[in-house]
Amino acid sequence: MSRSCAVCGKISMDGFNAQSSGMNRVRAHRRFQPNLQQTTIQVGGKSVKALICTRCQRTISRAAQ
């Protein structure tokens, strides 16, 4: 099971590291991981520990204010 955000479902993305110099621009394969944090959130009146991305953490905290 891949690590994904429990709120928005954000998962890792594939991409390339671009070479900065040289004639043959060799691309190195890499993965971009979401910034997931284990946080306690309220779901249906219950406190549940879940992995959520920091963008969703920010949105939830601003909605609570």
C-alpha positions in Angstrom: 0.0 0.0 0.0 1.4 3.4 -1.0 1.7 6.2 1.4 -1.1 8.7 0.6 -3.0 11.5 2.3 -6.1 10.4 4.1 -7.9 13.6 3.2 -7.1 14.4 -0.4 -5.4 11.2 -1.5 -2.2 12.8 -2.7 0.5 10.2 -3.6 4.1 10.2 -4.8 4.9 11.5 -8.3 7.6 10.4 -10.8 9.9 12.9 -12.4 13.5 13.5 -13.5 16.5 15.4 -12.0 17.8 17.5 -14.9 21.5 17.6 -15.4 22.8 21.2 -15.3 25.8 20.8 -17.6 27.1 18.8 -20.6 26.0 18.0 -24.1 24.2 14.8 -23.3 21.5 15.9 -20.9 21.1 12.6 -19.0 18.1 12.6 -16.8 18.1 10.8 -13.5 14.8 9.2 -12.5 13.4 10.3 -9.1 10.2 10.3 -7.0 8.6 13.4 -5.5 7.1 12.3 -2.1 4.2 14.2 -0.4 5.0 15.7 2.9 2.9 13.4 5.1 2.6 13.9 8.9 0.8 11.6 11.3 -1.9 13.8 12.9 -4.9 13.4 15.1 -8.1 14.6 13.3 -11.8 14.5 14.1 -13.8 12.1 12.0 -17.5 11.8 12.9 -16.9 13.1 16.4 -14.0 10.6 17.1 -10.3 11.4 17.2 -8.4 9.3 14.6 -4.7 9.2 13.9 -4.1 9.6 10.2 -1.4 10.5 7.7 -2.3 13.8 6.1 -0.3 16.1 3.9 0.8 19.5 5.3 -1.5 21.3 2.8 -4.5 19.5 4.2 -3.2 20.2 7.8 -3.1 23.9 7.0 -6.6 23.9 5.5 -8.1 22.0 8.4 -6.5 24.3 11.0 -7.7 27.4 9.1 -11.3 26.0 8.9 -11.3 25.4 12.7 -10.6 29.1 13.4 
